[in-house]
């Protein structure tokens, strides 16, 4: 994903030269945006289930009470603390654990970029306004070019992360059983 910055000029206006072409682009990628949301929600649900089981395997209600108001980043940190304690207690770090934590964080970061982007500002080149950035050069409008490939890469990362999370949980369960 490429970024570009444009100087803010009095109004938060986004220059779109060819609105028809921009709209065609949005129509093509809209299903990918939906897949990112759907797969990410599934990933978060899996993480919630695992955290609930860490609290107690008798009911999810205890875990759900704790998780109810937590954002995804906080859930990752809680999962990491429980996992680090587990690894220390059993003297075993499960394969690719650090990569899993990094992929959970990156999945959240990319999902947030996609979900919070101002898609109505997308131009014919696929650049979409994401935020106003304050810098020494003044206020800059920040845009990201969400290509079809970059959106597919995000989808693949989320799916792969969910698979790796399930594999981690399986390995963790095997350590507990032996």
C-alpha positions as CSV (number, residue, x, y, z in Angstrom):
1,X,0.0,0.0,0.0
2,X,1.4,3.3,-1.0
3,X,0.8,6.5,0.9
4,X,0.7,10.1,-0.1
5,X,0.3,13.3,1.7
6,X,-1.3,16.5,0.4
7,X,-1.2,19.8,2.1
8,X,-4.5,20.8,3.8
9,X,-5.9,23.9,2.2
10,X,-8.7,25.6,4.2
11,X,-11.3,22.8,3.7
12,X,-11.2,19.1,3.9
13,X,-11.8,18.5,0.3
14,X,-10.7,15.5,-1.8
15,X,-9.9,16.0,-5.4
16,X,-11.4,13.2,-7.6
17,X,-10.9,13.9,-11.3
18,X,-12.8,10.9,-12.8
19,X,-15.7,10.1,-10.5
20,X,-17.0,7.4,-12.7
21,X,-13.7,5.5,-12.7
22,X,-13.4,6.0,-9.0
23,X,-16.9,4.6,-8.5
24,X,-16.1,1.6,-10.7
25,X,-13.1,0.9,-8.5
26,X,-15.1,1.1,-5.3
27,X,-17.7,-1.3,-6.7
28,X,-14.9,-3.8,-7.5
29,X,-13.3,-3.7,-4.1
30,X,-16.4,-3.4,-2.0
31,X,-16.7,-7.2,-1.6
32,X,-13.1,-7.3,-0.4
33,X,-13.8,-4.7,2.3
34,X,-16.7,-6.9,3.4
35,X,-14.5,-10.0,3.5
36,X,-12.0,-8.1,5.7
37,X,-14.7,-7.2,8.1
38,X,-16.2,-10.7,8.1
39,X,-12.9,-12.6,8.5
40,X,-11.6,-10.2,11.1
41,X,-14.8,-10.6,13.2
42,X,-14.2,-14.4,13.0
43,X,-10.6,-13.9,14.2
44,X,-11.8,-11.8,17.1
45,X,-14.5,-14.4,18.0
46,X,-11.8,-17.1,18.1
47,X,-9.6,-15.0,20.3
48,X,-12.6,-14.3,22.6
49,X,-13.4,-18.0,22.9
50,X,-9.8,-18.9,23.8
51,X,-9.7,-16.1,26.4
52,X,-12.9,-17.4,27.9
53,X,-11.5,-20.9,28.1
54,X,-8.4,-19.5,29.9
55,X,-10.7,-18.0,32.6
56,X,-12.7,-21.2,33.0
57,X,-13.8,-24.1,30.8
58,X,-17.1,-24.4,32.6
59,X,-18.8,-21.3,31.1
60,X,-18.0,-18.5,28.7
61,X,-19.9,-16.0,30.8
62,X,-17.0,-15.1,33.2
63,X,-14.7,-14.4,30.2
64,X,-17.4,-12.5,28.3
65,X,-18.0,-10.2,31.3
66,X,-14.3,-9.3,31.3
67,X,-14.0,-9.0,27.5
68,X,-17.3,-7.1,27.0
69,X,-15.8,-3.6,26.9
70,X,-12.3,-4.5,25.7
71,X,-11.0,-3.5,22.3
72,X,-9.1,-6.0,20.1
73,X,-5.7,-4.6,21.1
74,X,-6.4,-5.1,24.8
75,X,-7.6,-8.6,24.1
76,X,-4.3,-9.3,22.4
77,X,-2.3,-8.0,25.3
78,X,-4.4,-10.1,27.8
79,X,-3.9,-13.2,25.6
80,X,-0.2,-12.4,25.5
81,X,0.1,-12.1,29.2
82,X,-1.7,-15.4,29.8
83,X,0.3,-17.1,27.1
84,X,3.6,-15.7,28.4
85,X,2.7,-17.0,31.9
86,X,1.7,-20.4,30.4
87,X,5.1,-20.6,28.6
88,X,7.0,-19.7,31.7
89,X,5.0,-22.2,33.8
90,X,5.5,-25.1,31.5
91,X,9.0,-24.1,30.3
92,X,7.9,-24.3,26.7
93,X,7.4,-21.6,24.1
94,X,5.1,-22.8,21.3
95,X,6.4,-22.5,17.7
96,X,5.8,-19.2,15.9
97,X,4.3,-17.6,19.1
98,X,6.0,-14.2,18.5
99,X,4.9,-14.2,14.9
100,X,1.4,-15.0,15.9
101,X,1.2,-12.0,18.3
102,X,2.7,-9.7,15.6
103,X,0.2,-11.0,13.1
104,X,-2.7,-10.4,15.5
105,X,-1.6,-6.8,15.9
106,X,-1.0,-6.3,12.2
107,X,-4.4,-7.8,11.3
108,X,-6.0,-5.3,13.7
109,X,-4.0,-2.3,12.3
110,X,-4.8,-3.1,8.7
111,X,-8.5,-3.9,9.5
112,X,-8.7,-0.5,11.2
113,X,-7.2,1.3,8.2
114,X,-9.8,-0.4,5.9
115,X,-12.8,0.1,8.2
116,X,-12.1,3.7,9.2
117,X,-11.0,4.9,5.7
118,X,-13.3,7.5,4.1
119,X,-14.2,5.4,1.0
120,X,-16.3,8.2,-0.5
121,X,-13.0,10.1,-1.0
122,X,-11.4,7.3,-3.1
123,X,-10.0,8.7,-6.4
124,X,-9.6,7.0,-9.7
125,X,-6.1,5.8,-8.7
126,X,-7.5,4.0,-5.6
127,X,-6.1,6.5,-3.1
128,X,-8.4,6.8,-0.1
129,X,-8.3,9.5,2.6
130,X,-7.5,7.9,6.0
131,X,-6.7,10.9,8.4
132,X,-5.4,14.4,8.9
133,X,-1.8,14.3,10.1
134,X,-0.2,17.1,12.0
135,X,3.4,17.7,11.2
136,X,6.1,20.4,11.2
137,X,5.0,21.1,7.6
138,X,1.5,21.9,8.8
139,X,-1.7,19.8,8.4
140,X,-1.4,17.0,5.8
141,X,-4.1,14.9,4.4
142,X,-3.0,11.3,4.4
143,X,-4.1,8.9,1.7
144,X,-3.5,5.2,1.2
145,X,-3.7,3.4,-2.1
146,X,-5.7,0.3,-1.4
147,X,-5.1,-1.8,-4.4
148,X,-7.0,-5.0,-5.1
149,X,-3.8,-6.9,-4.3
150,X,-3.2,-5.1,-1.0
151,X,-6.8,-5.8,0.1
152,X,-6.3,-9.5,-0.9
153,X,-3.1,-9.5,1.1
154,X,-5.0,-8.2,4.2
155,X,-7.6,-10.9,3.7
156,X,-4.9,-13.6,3.5
157,X,-3.1,-12.2,6.6
158,X,-6.3,-12.4,8.6
159,X,-7.2,-15.9,7.4
160,X,-3.6,-17.1,8.0
161,X,-3.6,-15.5,11.5
162,X,-6.8,-17.3,12.4
163,X,-5.4,-20.6,11.3
164,X,-2.1,-20.0,13.2
165,X,-4.1,-19.0,16.3
166,X,-6.0,-22.3,16.1
167,X,-2.8,-24.2,15.6
168,X,-1.3,-22.4,18.6
169,X,-4.3,-23.3,20.7
170,X,-4.1,-26.9,19.7
171,X,-0.4,-27.1,20.6
172,X,-1.1,-25.3,23.9
173,X,-3.8,-27.9,24.6
174,X,-1.4,-30.8,23.9
175,X,1.1,-29.3,26.3
176,X,-1.6,-29.2,29.0
177,X,-2.6,-32.8,28.3
178,X,0.9,-34.3,28.7
